Amino acid sequence: MSLFLSRVRLRHAPDTAALARLLLPEDDDARIAAGHRLIWSLFADSPDRERDFLWREDGGSAWQRTTFLVLSAREPSGGGGLFDVETKPFAPDLSVGQTLRFRLRASPGASEPKPGAKRGKRIDPVARALSGLDKSAREEQRDAITQTVGADWLARQGAKAGFRLVEDRDEKGRSRPRLRVEGDDWRALPRDGARPVRFGSLDFEGEIVVEDPAKFLAALARGFGRAKAFGCGLMLIRRP
């Protein structure tokens, strides 16, 4: 399986600067929708192409510092001259038992049984966990619930994808994943002539242990969670 990792930035040129706020709006939701279209332009070499890449936005809100990181099955080749693109093969040398640091922006999903339906109803697990609490309890417990639900969701992903979370013991001997989960951001992305695309996202950062290198690499290429077309699902890894 050939993969490529690219660092993509808008060209620092007068013509690009004149379009910068159209290409990267200040509104967060509109910006993600615009990023979706911009990254598609790098891979849209035919009208019937299916998405075979993952991406996320990094850097500051100023367009000059905005960087898109893209993991793809093909080298990016389009973009209409708007971008500076640095691409290299992505072929990490992974081994069983190897520890990696990672960053991941993901939209966790779960399925709730729906009477009479073959498929369950898709739910957001954090929203589900918070739904039974009153307003004051939600505000008080949101961070702890986000951390717990996010860690549980990612551990389930790892069981299917060839990795596990690194765990430490606290002063009471309880196991705690070496993981930080933040965000619980909700998005409503505008679409022409259709209802907005709605999803929640979390940011994960921590350490994992590789248990099945081939399975893990395949999972990296597929991505994790929902909303992969909109900047979620790309796990970035590095050695500690």
N, C-alpha and C positions, 0 to 999 in steps of 0.2 A: 504494500500500500504506500503510494507516494503522497506525501503531504508537504505543504509549503507554509511558512510563517512569514507574514508581511507586516511591515510598519508603513502606514499610509498617512500622509499629511497633505493638506491643501498647499499648493505651490505658493511661496512667498513672492508674489508678483503683483504689479498694479492691477491687471485685469481680474485676477482672482480676488484681490482685496475689495474691489468694487462690488463683487457678488457675494462677499463673505456672509453677510447677514441673511441673504436669501438661501444660501447653501447650508448654513448652520444657524438657525434661529436661536434667540435667547430663551424662549419658552422651552422648558425641559421636554414636554411631550412632543411638541413640534420638532424639536431637535432630534429626538430618537427616530421619528418618522422620516426626517430628512436624511439622517445617517443610513437608515435602511435603503433608501433610494440611491444614495451616493455609492455605497459599497456594492449594491447590485450592478451599478454601471461599470464596475471593474471586471465583471464576469458575464455580462450580457452579450455574448458573442452570437447568440441565436435566440429567436423569440420563444422557442420551446424548451429552453434550458430550465432545469430544476436546480434549486439551491444546493450547492455542494461546498459550502463554506460557513464558518462561524466568525463573528466579529464582536468587538466591544470598543467603546470609546474610552480613552484614557486622557489624562492631562487636564489643564484648566479650561475654563469656559471661553477664554479668549481664543479666537480662531487660529491665531498664530501658534498657540501651544497645543492645540487639539491634535491628538494622535489616535488613529484607529489601528487596532491590532487584529489581524485576520489570519485564521487557520483555514487552509483550503486544499482541495484535491487537485486544483489547477493553479498555475501561476496567473495572477491578475494581469490583464492585457488591455482593458478598456480604460474608461474614465475621461475620455475627451480632452486629455492634456491638463486636467485640473489638479492632478496630484503629483507629488513626489513619492515614489514607491521603492522601498527596499525589501527584497525578497530573498529568503534562503530556504534550503530544504529543511524540513522538520523531521529529524530521525533520531530522537533521544535514545541513548544507550541505557536501557532500563534493565534492572535485575531484580530477582525475587528478594524481598527484604529491604530494598532500598528506600530510604526516607527522602521525601521531597517536600519542599515548601510550595504552597499553591495560593492562587487567588482565583475566585470564581464569582461572577455575577449570574445568578440563576433565578428563574421563576419556578418555584416548587409547585408541583401539582399532585393531587391525590384524587382517588375515585371513590365516590360514595354510592352504594347500591341504590338503584332506582327501580321501584316495583314495575314489573311488566316490560322492562327495557333490557336489551342485551348488553348494553354498555351502561356503566355507572355515570353518575353526574360528576363532572369535574369540579373540584373545589380547591380553594387555596387553604393549605393546612394551618397557616398562621391565623388567617381570618376565622377559620373554623374554631380554633382554640380560644380565640378572644370573644367569640359571638355570645357565649353564655354569661359574660361578665357585664356588670353595669359600668357606666362611663368612668367613674373614679377608679374602679378596680382595673379596668383596661389600661388607664394611664399609668397606674402604679406597677402593673405586672407586665406591660408590653415588652420591655427589654428582656426580662427573664424568659417569657414565653417564646419570644422570637429566637433566643439563643437555644432553648431546649428543642423546639419544633424544628428549627433549622438543622441542628446537630443530628436529630433522629432521621430527618429526611436524607441528609447527606450520607449517613451511615448505611441507609438502605440502598442508596445509589452505589456505594462502594461494594456492597455485597454482590451486586450484579456486574460491577465494572472492574473487578480485580484489584481493589485497594481497600484499606481500612484506615480509620482515623487514628493518629497517635494519641495515646491517653496517658495522663498523669494521675497520681493519687494525691488527694488533698489531705489536710491535717487529720481528718477523721477516717482516712483510708478509703474514701469514695473515689470511684473512677471518674475522671473529667477529661473530655477530649481537648487536645491542644488546638483550640479553634475559637475564632471570634466571628460572630454573626451579627451583621448590622443591616439597617435599611428598613425593610417592610414598606418600601415605596410603591405607590399605586400609580399606574399609568393609564391614560385614555388617549390613544393616538388617533388623530383625525384621519378619516378616509373619505375620498370623494364619493358621494352618492351612497354611502353605507354607514352602518353604525361604527362608532370608534372601536378600535382594538383595545381591550382592557386586560391588564394583567398586573400582578404584584411581583416585586423582585427583592432579592436579598443579596447582600455582599458577604462572601465567606473568605476568610483568610486563616491559614493554619498549616498543619503538617499532616502528611499521610504516609503510609507504608505501602509500597507496591507488592501485591501478592501474586498477580498473574500479568506479566508485562505485555503479552500480546493482547489480552482482553482489555487491559487498561488503555493501551494505545488506540485500539478500535473505539473505545468509549470516548476518548479525547476527540477523535475525529467526528463522532456523532454529536457530541455535546450533551449537556445535562439539563433536564427540566424542559419547560415550555418557552415560548416566545424567542426561539433561537434566531428567527429572522429579524428580531428587533433588539439585538445587542446583548442577548442573554445566552448562557450555555457554554461559553468558552472558558475552559480551565487553563490558566497559565501556570506552568510548573518551573521550578528551578531547584538546584541542590542547596541544602542549608548552608 
